[in-house]
Amino acid sequence: QVQLVESGGGLVAAGGSLRLSCAASGSIRNIGVMGWYRQAPGKQRELVAAISPGGSTKYVDSVKGRFTISRDNAKNTVYLQMNSLKPEDTAVYYCNANNEYWGQGTLVTVSE
């Protein structure tokens, strides 16, 4: 079992920045790809960014050039640096590991 705990969400004005963190614990030796998903009200959950254990990354087109995913394997933590935030980025952001384990989510609200 893997437990994921997110932090770093909050309210920010458009154009601002936030950094999300996700700390993993438990059977961390089994952790492979980690990712950040988001779900806005009335919409389906979507993959925002993912990173492999070796550091390969992928992003949804809407955040390319604005968001950066990174991981610190020594700290068992994955980060999402979000810059130039837009109101449409407002959502609950979830951390995921191995397409199997989920965090509880952290709310990001971007005001006009």
Phi and psi in degrees as GROMACS dihedral restraints (atoms count N, CA, C in turn):
[ dihedral_restraints ]
;  ai    aj    ak    al  type     phi  dphi    fc
    3     4     5     6     1  -124.6    20    10
    4     5     6     7     1   133.5    20    10
    6     7     8     9     1  -109.7    20    10
    7     8     9    10     1   136.5    20    10
    9    10    11    12     1  -123.9    20    10
   10    11    12    13     1   131.6    20    10
   12    13    14    15     1  -127.7    20    10
   13    14    15    16     1   117.4    20    10
   15    16    17    18     1   -92.2    20    10
   16    17    18    19     1   156.2    20    10
   18    19    20    21     1  -155.2    20    10
   19    20    21    22     1   163.9    20    10
   21    22    23    24     1   107.9    20    10
   22    23    24    25     1    -4.2    20    10
   24    25    26    27     1   -72.2    20    10
   25    26    27    28     1   173.4    20    10
   27    28    29    30     1   161.0    20    10
   28    29    30    31     1  -166.4    20    10
   30    31    32    33     1  -103.8    20    10
   31    32    33    34     1   130.8    20    10
   33    34    35    36     1  -142.9    20    10
   34    35    36    37     1   149.3    20    10
   36    37    38    39     1   -76.9    20    10
   37    38    39    40     1   153.9    20    10
   39    40    41    42     1   -54.7    20    10
   40    41    42    43     1   137.3    20    10
   42    43    44    45     1    92.5    20    10
   43    44    45    46     1   -10.8    20    10
   45    46    47    48     1   -83.4    20    10
   46    47    48    49     1  -173.9    20    10
   48    49    50    51     1  -132.4    20    10
   49    50    51    52     1   152.8    20    10
   51    52    53    54     1  -144.2    20    10
   52    53    54    55     1   153.8    20    10
   54    55    56    57     1  -125.1    20    10
   55    56    57    58     1   118.7    20    10
   57    58    59    60     1   -93.7    20    10
   58    59    60    61     1   145.6    20    10
   60    61    62    63     1  -126.4    20    10
   61    62    63    64     1   149.2    20    10
   63    64    65    66     1  -138.8    20    10
   64    65    66    67     1   114.0    20    10
   66    67    68    69     1  -100.0    20    10
   67    68    69    70     1   130.2    20    10
   69    70    71    72     1  -103.6    20    10
   70    71    72    73     1   144.3    20    10
   72    73    74    75     1  -144.6    20    10
   73    74    75    76     1   168.9    20    10
   75    76    77    78     1    98.8    20    10
   76    77    78    79     1  -133.2    20    10
   78    79    80    81     1   -82.0    20    10
   79    80    81    82     1    63.4    20    10
   81    82    83    84     1   -70.7    20    10
   82    83    84    85     1   -17.1    20    10
   84    85    86    87     1   -66.2    20    10
   85    86    87    88     1   -18.6    20    10
   87    88    89    90     1   -91.5    20    10
   88    89    90    91     1     0.5    20    10
   90    91    92    93     1   -76.0    20    10
   91    92    93    94     1   129.2    20    10
   93    94    95    96     1  -113.1    20    10
   94    95    96    97     1  -110.9    20    10
   96    97    98    99     1   -69.8    20    10
   97    98    99   100     1   136.5    20    10
   99   100   101   102     1  -120.2    20    10
  100   101   102   103     1   149.4    20    10
  102   103   104   105     1  -148.5    20    10
  103   104   105   106     1   164.8    20    10
  105   106   107   108     1  -115.1    20    10
  106   107   108   109     1   129.8    20    10
  108   109   110   111     1  -116.3    20    10
  109   110   111   112     1   163.0    20    10
  111   112   113   114     1  -142.9    20    10
  112   113   114   115     1   153.4    20    10
  114   115   116   117     1  -138.2    20    10
  115   116   117   118     1   114.7    20    10
  117   118   119   120     1   -89.5    20    10
  118   119   120   121     1   158.7    20    10
  120   121   122   123     1   -56.2    20    10
  121   122   123   124     1   129.0    20    10
  123   124   125   126     1    76.7    20    10
  124   125   126   127     1     6.6    20    10
  126   127   128   129     1  -122.2    20    10
  127   128   129   130     1   162.5    20    10
  129   130   131   132     1   -77.1    20    10
  130   131   132   133     1   154.1    20    10
  132   133   134   135     1   -67.8    20    10
  133   134   135   136     1   136.9    20    10
  135   136   137   138     1  -129.9    20    10
  136   137   138   139     1   149.9    20    10
  138   139   140   141     1   -74.3    20    10
  139   140   141   142     1   128.7    20    10
  141   142   143   144     1   -95.9    20    10
  142   143   144   145     1   -49.3    20    10
  144   145   146   147     1  -158.4    20    10
  145   146   147   148     1   152.0    20    10
  147   148   149   150     1  -142.0    20    10
  148   149   150   151     1   154.6    20    10
  150   151   152   153     1  -142.9    20    10
  151   152   153   154     1   135.4    20    10
  153   154   155   156     1   -84.0    20    10
  154   155   156   157     1   168.5    20    10
  156   157   158   159     1   -59.2    20    10
  157   158   159   160     1   -29.5    20    10
  159   160   161   162     1   -85.1    20    10
  160   161   162   163     1    -5.5    20    10
  162   163   164   165     1   103.0    20    10
  163   164   165   166     1     2.4    20    10
  165   166   167   168     1   -69.3    20    10
  166   167   168   169     1   139.2    20    10
  168   169   170   171     1  -126.7    20    10
  169   170   171   172     1   158.2    20    10
  171   172   173   174     1  -146.6    20    10
  172   173   174   175     1   152.4    20    10
  174   175   176   177     1  -136.7    20    10
  175   176   177   178     1   151.6    20    10
  177   178   179   180     1   -71.5    20    10
  178   179   180   181     1   146.9    20    10
  180   181   182   183     1   -56.4    20    10
  181   182   183   184     1   -35.0    20    10
  183   184   185   186     1   -67.5    20    10
  184   185   186   187     1   -14.7    20    10
  186   187   188   189     1  -115.4    20    10
  187   188   189   190     1    -2.7    20    10
  189   190   191   192     1   -59.5    20    10
  190   191   192   193     1   133.7    20    10
  192   193   194   195     1    86.0    20    10
  193   194   195   196     1   -10.4    20    10
  195   196   197   198     1  -116.3    20    10
  196   197   198   199     1   -35.7    20    10
  198   199   200   201     1  -108.5    20    10
  199   200   201   202     1   147.4    20    10
  201   202   203   204     1  -134.1    20    10
  202   203   204   205     1   125.4    20    10
  204   205   206   207     1   -99.4    20    10
  205   206   207   208     1   141.1    20    10
  207   208   209   210     1  -148.6    20    10
  208   209   210   211     1   164.2    20    10
  210   211   212   213     1  -142.4    20    10
  211   212   213   214     1   148.2    20    10
  213   214   215   216     1  -117.0    20    10
  214   215   216   217     1    99.7    20    10
  216   217   218   219     1   -65.2    20    10
  217   218   219   220     1   -29.7    20    10
  219   220   221   222     1   -67.3    20    10
  220   221   222   223     1   -31.9    20    10
  222   223   224   225     1   -99.8    20    10
  223   224   225   226     1     0.1    20    10
  225   226   227   228     1    53.6    20    10
  226   227   228   229     1    43.8    20    10
  228   229   230   231     1  -131.9    20    10
  229   230   231   232     1   140.3    20    10
  231   232   233   234     1  -118.8    20    10
  232   233   234   235     1   145.5    20    10
  234   235   236   237     1  -123.0    20    10
  235   236   237   238     1   155.5    20    10
  237   238   239   240     1  -134.2    20    10
  238   239   240   241     1   107.1    20    10
  240   241   242   243     1   -87.1    20    10
  241   242   243   244     1   121.4    20    10
  243   244   245   246     1  -117.7    20    10
  244   245   246   247     1   115.3    20    10
  246   247   248   249     1  -115.5    20    10
  247   248   249   250     1   164.0    20    10
  249   250   251   252     1    49.0    20    10
  250   251   252   253     1    48.6    20    10
  252   253   254   255     1   -65.3    20    10
  253   254   255   256     1   146.1    20    10
  255   256   257   258     1  -120.7    20    10
  256   257   258   259     1   156.3    20    10
  258   259   260   261     1   -55.0    20    10
  259   260   261   262     1   -33.0    20    10
  261   262   263   264     1   -71.5    20    10
  262   263   264   265     1    -5.9    20    10
  264   265   266   267     1   -83.3    20    10
  265   266   267   268     1    -7.0    20    10
  267   268   269   270     1   -60.6    20    10
  268   269   270   271     1   125.7    20    10
  270   271   272   273     1  -178.5    20    10
  271   272   273   274     1   170.1    20    10
  273   274   275   276     1   -88.5    20    10
  274   275   276   277     1   127.4    20    10
  276   277   278   279     1  -103.3    20    10
  277   278   279   280     1   130.5    20    10
  279   280   281   282     1  -118.7    20    10
  280   281   282   283     1   139.2    20    10
  282   283   284   285     1   -90.1    20    10
  283   284   285   286     1   143.7    20    10
  285   286   287   288     1  -137.4    20    10
  286   287   288   289     1   145.6    20    10
  288   289   290   291     1  -130.6    20    10
  289   290   291   292     1   131.2    20    10
  291   292   293   294     1    60.8    20    10
  292   293   294   295     1    21.9    20    10
  294   295   296   297     1    54.5    20    10
  295   296   297   298     1    27.5    20    10
  297   298   299   300     1  -133.5    20    10
  298   299   300   301     1   -43.9    20    10
  300   301   302   303     1  -102.9    20    10
  301   302   303   304     1   141.9    20    10
  303   304   305   306     1  -128.2    20    10
  304   305   306   307     1   145.4    20    10
  306   307   308   309     1   -82.8    20    10
  307   308   309   310     1  -179.5    20    10
  309   310   311   312     1   -83.0    20    10
  310   311   312   313     1   -14.6    20    10
  312   313   314   315     1    95.4    20    10
  313   314   315   316     1   149.9    20    10
  315   316   317   318     1  -136.7    20    10
  316   317   318   319     1   134.4    20    10
  318   319   320   321     1   -84.8    20    10
  319   320   321   322     1   130.3    20    10
  321   322   323   324     1  -116.1    20    10
  322   323   324   325     1   122.7    20    10
  324   325   326   327     1  -121.8    20    10
  325   326   327   328     1   123.7    20    10
  327   328   329   330     1  -112.9    20    10
  328   329   330   331     1   117.9    20    10
  330   331   332   333     1   -89.2    20    10
  331   332   333   334     1   157.2    20    10
